[in-house]
Amino acid sequence: MNEIDARGYSCPEPVLMTKNAIKNGLPLKVLVDSATPLQNITRFAVNAGYKVESRALGEDFELVIS
């Protein structure tokens, strides 16, 4: 599984990182550190036709896009 760590980046950077990483294949795990990139990445992925699962990891979040 491909993985990117987008913690510490401000939007739109996490979305752009995710968009580029999807080109390398799915599933893709994305780590973010706030609700804003979580929501933005989820919206982008769902609108692009991907399935998104997310969960909290302490203060961070993990998304799996497939």
Backbone torsions as a table, in degrees:
resi	resn	phi	psi	omega
1	MET	NA	129.9	174.4
2	ASN	-70.7	150.4	-179.4
3	GLU	-144.0	138.8	171.8
4	ILE	-128.1	147.7	178.7
5	ASP	-110.8	102.8	-178.5
6	ALA	-101.3	14.4	177.7
7	ARG	-66.2	137.2	178.5
8	GLY	92.0	-6.5	179.3
9	TYR	-99.1	145.9	177.2
10	SER	-95.0	150.1	177.2
11	CYS	-65.4	140.8	17.4
12	PRO	-96.0	6.3	-175.1
13	GLU	-53.5	-46.3	178.8
14	PRO	-60.0	-35.9	178.2
15	VAL	-67.6	-42.8	178.9
16	LEU	-65.2	-40.0	176.9
17	MET	-61.6	-42.2	179.4
18	THR	-64.9	-46.2	-179.7
19	LYS	-57.8	-43.9	178.8
20	ASN	-68.6	-38.4	-177.9
21	ALA	-69.6	-30.4	179.0
22	ILE	-60.5	-30.4	179.2
23	LYS	-61.6	-23.1	-179.5
24	ASN	-86.9	-0.2	176.1
25	GLY	115.0	159.6	179.4
26	LEU	-117.6	157.7	1.7
27	PRO	-72.7	158.8	-179.1
28	LEU	-128.8	128.7	175.0
29	LYS	-101.3	130.4	-179.7
30	VAL	-124.3	129.6	176.5
31	LEU	-105.5	130.2	176.9
32	VAL	-133.0	164.2	-174.1
33	ASP	-117.5	11.1	175.6
34	SER	-156.0	167.8	-176.7
35	ALA	-70.0	-28.4	-177.3
36	THR	-63.3	-52.9	177.1
37	PRO	-66.7	-30.4	175.5
38	LEU	-57.4	-49.3	-179.6
39	GLN	-67.3	-42.8	-177.9
40	ASN	-66.8	-42.1	178.2
41	ILE	-67.6	-41.8	178.2
42	THR	-59.9	-46.3	180.0
43	ARG	-61.0	-46.0	179.0
44	PHE	-59.3	-49.4	-175.1
45	ALA	-66.0	-43.7	179.3
46	VAL	-63.7	-43.6	179.3
47	ASN	-64.9	-26.1	177.8
48	ALA	-86.4	-1.8	176.1
49	GLY	94.2	13.5	179.7
50	TYR	-96.0	158.5	174.6
51	LYS	-92.8	138.1	-178.5
52	VAL	-127.8	129.8	172.0
53	GLU	-119.6	137.4	-179.9
54	SER	-135.8	155.9	176.2
55	ARG	-154.8	154.4	177.9
56	ALA	-81.0	140.2	174.3
57	LEU	-125.5	83.5	-174.2
58	GLY	67.3	-120.7	178.2
59	GLU	-90.5	-6.0	-179.2
60	ASP	-102.9	176.2	177.9
61	PHE	-132.9	147.8	176.4
62	GLU	-119.5	128.8	174.9
63	LEU	-114.2	140.7	171.9
64	VAL	-120.5	119.3	-177.7
65	ILE	-107.4	129.4	179.0
66	SER	-139.2	NA	NA
